[in-house]
Amino acid sequence: MKEKRILLIASQAGSLIRFRGDFIKSLVDTGYMVFTAAPSYPDKIYNQISDIGATPIEFNLQRTGLNPFKDFKSIKQLKSIITENKIDLVFPYTVKPVIYGSMAANMCKVPVISLITGLGYAFTGLTWKARILQRLNETLYKFSIRKNKVIVFQNKDDYQLFLDRKVISENQDVDFVSGSGVNLNQFNFKEKTVTDKVRFLLVARLIKEKGIALYMEAAKILKGKYPKTEFHLIGAPETSPSAINEIEIKDLHNKGVIIFHGVQLNIEEHLNRTDVFILPSYYREGLPRTTLEACACGNPIITTDSVGCRESVKEGVNGFLIEPQNLEALVKSMEYFITNPERIKEMGANSRKYAEERFDVNIINQDLINLIRRTLN
């Protein structure tokens, strides 16, 4: 029997390694012939995917904005990739790959398992632009994924929204996974030691919706009361309309309020060197990868009681859930760990246990492979 051919479609080449590298390897090891489609592969990523045993293919995709001509061109290219490589199943993730990949696959009569990794800025409803984008995306989703074999969600809230907005019907086949999973061998558990210096860490895109500004305000308040406390921040400067001003970040860094690391690839080392992970996001997340990595490394977590984020915390067991955009709640939760540092060790151990129970990448990848096997059969 010939090898079945699977096509993964991504909006960023780097995500194929960071978020799907273990999945691609599992597919190859299972005996599938794997192809990946993404725009503009850096040489390092291209080589890493090839070394795993998959075939990287480039296609043009405008990640942000709406340009009907360019978007139609993306669908046409994906259609050619599917037919030329005799693809048996398409597996797209993130917004545009799901919409355009599903359209292309449906035109080719190739089955699709689409992964909804979070609905992002467009579904926050925070601005008139976001509300317009939500209506448009709902229409595109409804048209593109209605024939998909399985729609996989990372949280029940996104599934319920799709039902409520009639994007999908109750008869459609859906499934759930706990995010992209985390490699427990790469993100090693390190037991926290109790000291009088508590180190907080936030890793995220430097945009307002991730709660960066709130974190910086909390750092200003707490640094004055507890000068030994450290507030670490990792992230790349952004060019989006909601980007945090880099000058403001560097000013707080120069004043010793926060410690800004910029872009970092060794996230596990930073998690192991710090105590408590913070993500005060009010972005419509799927299930943030950063919180899963923090769980695996044994960091207690403070995040928002909002879509996607709440999945990574058992309240009072491995961290705290706070109301989105509530500075007072964030300060209170952070101050709890400063004044009760002995709880960091206990809650950190609970985080690791939770990661082992729910977020192990091997469990999640096997669930997805079982879905693929079922769909192809």
KETI-273252 format. One record per residue (C-alpha): residue in one letter; x, y, z. Coordinates in pm, whole numbers, padded with zeros to 5 digits, always signed. Layout:
residues N
AXYZ/...
//
This chain:
residues 377
M+00000+00000+00000/K+00140+00340-00099/E+00232+00595+00164/K-00046+00844+00236/R+00053+01206+00170/I-00026+01472+00432/L+00003+01847+00371/L+00040+02083+00670/I-00034+02448+00589/A+00101+02729+00810/S+00106+03109+00798/Q+00465+03123+00930/A+00741+02878+00844/G+00891+02905+01194/S+00572+02773+01354/L+00620+02442+01172/I+00921+02374+01393/R+00828+02557+01713/F+00465+02441+01732/R+00444+02140+01496/G+00796+01997+01481/D+00717+01702+01711/F+00391+01641+01523/I+00567+01632+01185/K+00824+01388+01323/S+00547+01167+01464/L+00371+01164+01126/V+00692+01069+00946/D+00771+00800+01205/T+00418+00661+01163/G+00481+00614+00791/Y+00315+00915+00630/M+00478+01119+00354/V+00463+01474+00490/F+00466+01803+00299/T+00458+02148+00458/A+00338+02469+00291/A+00432+02812+00427/P+00549+03149+00297/S+00924+03228+00278/Y+01123+02962+00464/P+01445+03082+00629/D+01727+02843+00536/K+01751+02711+00894/I+01379+02623+00911/Y+01384+02473+00561/N+01674+02248+00656/Q+01521+02149+00991/I+01198+02038+00822/S+01392+01847+00557/D+01603+01678+00826/I+01287+01555+01000/G+01193+01384+00674/A+00925+01622+00542/T+00917+01822+00217/P+00890+02203+00260/I+00707+02396-00014/E+00669+02774-00038/F+00355+02961-00133/N+00261+03328-00121/L+00044+03440+00168/Q-00033+03787+00295/R-00043+03717+00670/T-00238+04031+00763/G-00489+04249+00584/L-00732+04162+00308/N-00641+04180-00058/P-00886+03972-00269/F-00645+03939-00562/K-00353+03819-00349/D-00578+03594-00142/F-00723+03430-00455/K-00367+03375-00576/S-00287+03195-00247/I-00583+02959-00297/K-00475+02890-00654/Q-00120+02811-00543/L-00241+02577-00268/K-00465+02400-00516/S-00161+02340-00741/I+00046+02212-00446/I-00231+01966-00352/T-00275+01829-00706/E+00093+01822-00809/N+00196+01635-00493/K-00108+01404-00496/I-00200+01500-00140/D-00436+01260+00041/L-00523+01486+00338/V-00478+01856+00417/F-00410+01974+00773/P-00417+02358+00799/Y-00388+02563+01119/T-00430+02936+01205/V-00686+03159+01036/K-00580+03213+00675/P-00432+02866+00621/V-00756+02710+00752/I-00976+02926+00530/Y-00770+02917+00209/G-00632+02566+00259/S-00984+02432+00313/M-01112+02611+00002/A-00827+02472-00210/A-00867+02118-00074/N-01243+02121-00125/M-01192+02225-00488/C-00960+01924-00526/K-01201+01695-00336/V-00929+01617-00079/P-01032+01564+00286/V-00942+01831+00543/I-00883+01822+00917/S-00865+02188+01023/L-00717+02303+01353/I-00861+02618+01512/T-00568+02746+01718/G-00741+03058+01850/L-00947+03334+01695/G-00715+03622+01777/Y-00763+03996+01744/A-01056+03979+01500/F-01278+03803+01756/T-01197+04028+02053/G-01470+04274+01953/L-01264+04552+02113/T-01272+04794+01819/W-01497+04863+01521/K-01227+04718+01297/A-01219+04396+01501/R-01599+04368+01480/I-01594+04412+01101/L-01316+04153+01071/Q-01514+03914+01289/R-01817+03929+01059/L-01597+03879+00754/N-01402+03590+00909/E-01723+03422+01022/T-01848+03428+00662/L-01519+03295+00526/Y-01500+03021+00790/K-01861+02919+00725/F-01801+02891+00352/S-01462+02719+00373/I-01488+02460+00653/R-01843+02333+00612/K-01721+02029+00413/N-01418+01955+00632/K-01403+01603+00772/V-01309+01714+01125/I-01273+02055+01289/V-01038+02045+01587/F-01063+02309+01860/Q-00823+02391+02143/N-01097+02507+02380/K-01472+02469+02428/D-01533+02847+02410/D-01428+02872+02044/Y-01645+02570+01959/Q-01945+02727+02130/L-01888+03057+01950/F-01881+02878+01613/L-02209+02707+01703/D-02374+03026+01830/R-02269+03223+01519/K-02380+02932+01297/V-02032+02902+01147/I-02067+02525+01196/S-02363+02300+01267/E-02411+02058+01555/N-02389+01774+01302/Q-02031+01854+01201/D-01759+01623+01329/V-01542+01808+01584/D-01271+01714+01830/F-01061+01885+02098/V-00690+01892+02184/S-00504+02068+02464/G-00311+02315+02250/S-00004+02218+02050/G+00133+02025+02346/V+00475+02058+02500/N+00781+01835+02477/L+00839+01735+02840/N+01193+01624+02762/Q+01287+01961+02614/F+01111+02168+02880/N+01255+02003+03190/F+01110+02043+03536/K+01330+02233+03778/E+01213+02251+04138/K+01193+02609+04262/T+01398+02721+04560/V+01253+02952+04823/T+01435+03288+04838/D+01349+03647+04926/K+01392+03747+04559/V+01093+03648+04342/R+01143+03661+03964/F+00843+03707+03734/L+00851+03637+03358/L+00623+03731+03069/V+00689+03593+02718/A+00460+03723+02443/R+00420+03937+02135/L+00466+04295+02243/I+00109+04406+02179/K-00150+04555+02414/E-00386+04258+02385/K-00126+04032+02546/G-00138+04248+02859/I+00215+04387+02823/A+00119+04738+02935/L-00065+04596+03237/Y+00241+04393+03336/M+00465+04700+03311/E+00225+04901+03529/A+00222+04622+03787/A+00602+04616+03783/K+00614+04992+03852/I+00385+04951+04154/L+00554+04643+04301/K+00916+04745+04236/G+00873+05040+04471/K+00744+04818+04753/Y+00971+04518+04691/P+01297+04640+04531/K+01455+04291+04522/T+01177+04155+04299/E+01259+04111+03929/F+01020+04156+03635/H+01148+03989+03317/L+01002+04047+02971/I+01075+03855+02648/G+00933+03943+02308/A+01002+04092+01967/P+00908+04453+01884/E+00589+04467+01676/T+00469+04689+01392/S+00096+04628+01439/P-00139+04915+01539/S-00158+04780+01896/A+00219+04742+01937/I+00374+04856+02265/N+00616+05145+02218/E+00967+04999+02234/I+01101+05328+02372/E+00873+05290+02676/I+00995+04933+02733/K+01360+05032+02709/D+01301+05330+02938/L+01165+05100+03211/H+01456+04864+03149/N+01708+05147+03190/K+01537+05255+03512/G+01567+04902+03651/V+01189+04846+03673/I+01183+04559+03422/I+01452+04341+03265/F+01389+04336+02889/H+01554+04049+02700/G+01415+04113+02351/V+01386+03802+02133/Q+01508+03481+02295/L+01518+03126+02157/N+01613+02949+02483/I+01279+03004+02657/E+01315+02695+02876/E+01634+02837+03031/H+01456+03162+03119/L+01162+02970+03267/N+01402+02766+03481/R+01581+03080+03602/T+01258+03257+03700/D+00982+03170+03947/V+00635+03273+03830/F+00501+03302+03474/I+00262+03587+03386/L+00028+03617+03085/P-00240+03885+03142/S-00376+03840+02787/Y-00718+03956+02669/Y-00640+03834+02316/R-00871+03549+02205/E-00618+03269+02255/G-00646+02904+02151/L-00435+02765+02434/P-00114+02969+02468/R+00200+02767+02407/T+00393+02981+02655/T+00173+02877+02947/L+00216+02510+02855/E+00593+02552+02852/A+00577+02729+03188/C+00373+02440+03330/A+00627+02187+03204/C+00918+02377+03363/G+00737+02397+03696/N+00641+02764+03710/P+00321+02875+03883/I+00107+03078+03643/I-00093+03399+03668/T-00315+03447+03362/T-00660+03575+03275/D-00990+03397+03323/S-01058+03427+02951/V-01082+03211+02639/G-00789+02972+02605/C-00588+03115+02894/R-00802+02961+03167/E-00730+02610+03035/S-00373+02615+03173/V-00455+02697+03537/K-00625+02510+03818/E-00723+02799+04042/G-00521+02803+04362/V-00346+02477+04268/N-00086+02579+04009/G-00164+02949+03987/F-00433+03216+03973/L-00687+03338+03718/I-00757+03711+03713/E-01013+03931+03542/P-00884+04061+03204/Q-00744+04418+03207/N-00769+04434+03587/L-00448+04592+03719/E-00550+04558+04083/A-00612+04184+04044/L-00278+04135+03870/V-00087+04325+04139/K-00266+04133+04415/S-00183+03792+04262/M+00181+03885+04201/E+00214+04026+04554/Y+00082+03697+04693/F+00389+03515+04560/I+00623+03790+04680/T+00489+03764+05036/N+00438+03384+05026/P+00743+03259+04834/E+00715+02911+04984/R+00399+02859+04773/I+00603+02891+04452/K+00769+02552+04504/E+00439+02375+04576/M+00241+02535+04294/G+00531+02486+04053/A+00532+02112+04120/N+00156+02112+04056/S+00214+02286+03721/R+00450+02010+03609/K+00205+01741+03718/Y-00073+01915+03521/A+00152+01931+03213/E+00225+01558+03239/E-00145+01478+03273/R-00283+01702+03000/F-00026+01878+02781/D+00228+01608+02690/V+00296+01654+02317/N+00311+01276+02265/I-00047+01234+02387/I-00176+01522+02175/N+00010+01411+01861/Q-00122+01056+01898/D-00477+01191+01925/L-00427+01389+01601/I-00272+01091+01421/N-00568+00875+01527/L-00798+01139+01374/I-00597+01136+01052/R-00600+00756+01036/R-00975+00749+01095/T-01037+01015+00829/L-00822+00844+00565/N-00987+00509+00631/
//
